[in-house]
Amino acid sequence: EPGGTKDMDHMSPRLRAFLSEPIGEKDVAWVDGISHELAINLVTKGFNKAYVLLGQFLLMHKREAEFQKWLICCCGATEFEARECSNCLKEWCSCFL
């Protein structure tokens, strides 16, 4: 199991579900922290899949503050959504990369 169960205890069910399997073709709405409204904004900008959003995170060299600022400024995320989302992608990277 990726990351081992000890790390999974403090995670939201949604984050745990996202980390439980490869990213595949999951829609961007699967990413923890992405609300319905934010998903619509992201899809409009071409970020329709979770892996496309992950690609943006990786392009920013996994710098969470920079990625969060981008989500808030360019995509209309709340600070909470931006934090949850970047944490989700960071955790995914530590499990799968």
N, C-alpha and C positions, 0 to 999 in steps of 0.2 A: 504494500500500500504506500503510495507516494508520501514522503514526509514523515511517515510513521504516525501512529495514532496519538502519541502524547501531544503533538502540536495541534491536533484536530479539535481538542476539547473546547478551546476558547473561540472557535470559529462559528460563524452563523451557518445554519443549515444550507443556505444558498452558496456560500463560499465553499463549504465542504463538498457539495454536489459538483461545483465547477472543477474542483481539484481532483475529483475522484476518477476522472477519465481524460483521455487526450482531448484537445480543443476541437479537432475535426472541423466540421462545417457549422458549428453552433452559431446561431444568430447573436448579434451584439447584446441583445437583451438578456442573454444568459449570464453576462458578467455581473458579479456582485456590485451593487451600488448604482446600477443603471436603471433608472425609472422608465416608465412607458414614454414620458415626454422626452427624456434625454435620448432614449433609443431612437425616437423619430428624428430628432435633430441630427444624431450621428449618421443614421441611414441617409438622410438628405445630403450629408457631406461626403457620402461614399463609404462610410464605416459601417457596412451592413453586417459584417461577420466579426465574431470575437477575435479571430486571428488577425484581421485588419487593424483592429484597435491595439492588439498586442504588438503588431508591427510598429505602430506609432510610438508605443512605450519603449520599444527596443531602439528605434531611431533616436530617441531622446536619451539613449544610454542608461535607461532604467532610472533616470533622475526623477524621483517622485514629485518633488516640488514643482519642477518644470512641467511635467505631465499634468499635474493637477491644475496649474495655472492655465495651461492650454485648454483643458476640459471646461474650466469655468469661463474663460474669456471667449473662446471660439465656439464652444458647443452648448453653452448655457447650463452647465452643471452647477449644482449647489456645492458649497465647500464639503458638506457631508458626502454627497455622491462622489465627488472627486477623490476624497480620501479613501472611501470604500473601494472604488474602482481601481485606484493605483495599488492599493494593498492587495487586492485580488490578483492583479497581473504580476505583482512582485512575488507573491506566494506561488503562483503558477510557475514562474521562472525558476524559483528555488526547488520546485518539485521535478520539473521536466527538462530544464536546460543544464 
